[in-house]
Amino acid sequence: MKTIVVYSSKTGFTLKYAKKLSEELNCELIHVKDIKKRTWSKDETVIYGGSLKAGIIRDLSHFNKTVKVNPRQLIVFACGLTSRDDQVKIQEIKKANHLESIPFYYFPGGVDYSQLGFASKSLLKMICKSIKKDPQGDLMMAARLEKSGDYTELDLLKEMLQQINNK
Ligand SMILES: Cc1cc2nc3c(=O)[nH]c(=O)nc-3n(C[C@H](O)[C@H](O)[C@H](O)COP(=O)(O)O)c2cc1C
């Protein structure tokens, strides 16, 4: 089975997972901006990884419009600051990104304020405020939004790799 990992990452956290996956699977790794530069074959499995921005997986819809991958050959992962314990939120992310029938994985990322512009910083501030106001709010996410930090856990890829290798 031929596999390729495609990623979209603003500050490098999603890239860490994508790189590790491509190393473990010994397969090609490309940035989403380069998808038009290659020829796509119908029989390859595509792993798409993108970070979350206001609940949406970065560039996934652009990827799907540009490369028509058979949904049975697509696996998607998202990287964000939502707590992994918040299964309701994770299911909402899956639905909002039209991934109901696609294998989907969610991994913790990080924040690097030194790489973010004014608009992104303001949006994160707003997200943090609204979490704190909500009695059911994701307090772990709010705490992680306070300052730069790396919460990636590459070991979490083990389950995904096992499922891919068993396919
Ligand atoms: C503008 C903005 C909006 C974000 N929105 C969400 C979100 O809705 N849910 C979430 O879990 N994380 C959200 N995040 C956190 C990022 O997904 C997280 O920082 C991620 O690890 C960044 O990965 P990257 O460096 O690969 O882009 C947001 C970050 C930014 C900058």
The ligand as a Gaussian input file, in Angstrom:
#p B3LYP/6-31G(d) Opt

LIG

0 1
 C       -6.269000      31.749000      15.284000
 C       -6.250000      30.412000      15.977000
 C       -7.437000      29.706000      16.182000
 C       -7.404000      28.472000      16.827000
 N       -8.572000      27.780000      17.010000
 C       -8.539000      26.567000      17.617000
 C       -9.721000      25.804000      17.789000
 O      -10.813000      26.187000      17.370000
 N       -9.643000      24.623000      18.449000
 C       -8.448000      24.132000      18.917000
 O       -8.450000      23.055000      19.518000
 N       -7.309000      24.815000      18.754000
 C       -7.317000      26.011000      18.106000
 N       -6.168000      26.722000      17.918000
 C       -4.912000      26.156000      18.403000
 C       -4.077000      25.548000      17.271000
 O       -4.824000      24.582000      16.571000
 C       -2.823000      24.957000      17.885000
 O       -2.056000      26.028000      18.325000
 C       -2.048000      24.063000      16.942000
 O       -1.204000      23.245000      17.667000
 C       -1.239000      24.840000      15.938000
 O       -0.595000      23.924000      15.106000
 P        0.335000      24.374000      13.906000
 O        1.556000      24.982000      14.496000
 O        0.652000      23.108000      13.188000
 O       -0.448000      25.308000      13.032000
 C       -6.165000      27.937000      17.275000
 C       -4.976000      28.658000      17.054000
 C       -5.002000      29.864000      16.404000
 C       -3.704000      30.598000      16.183000

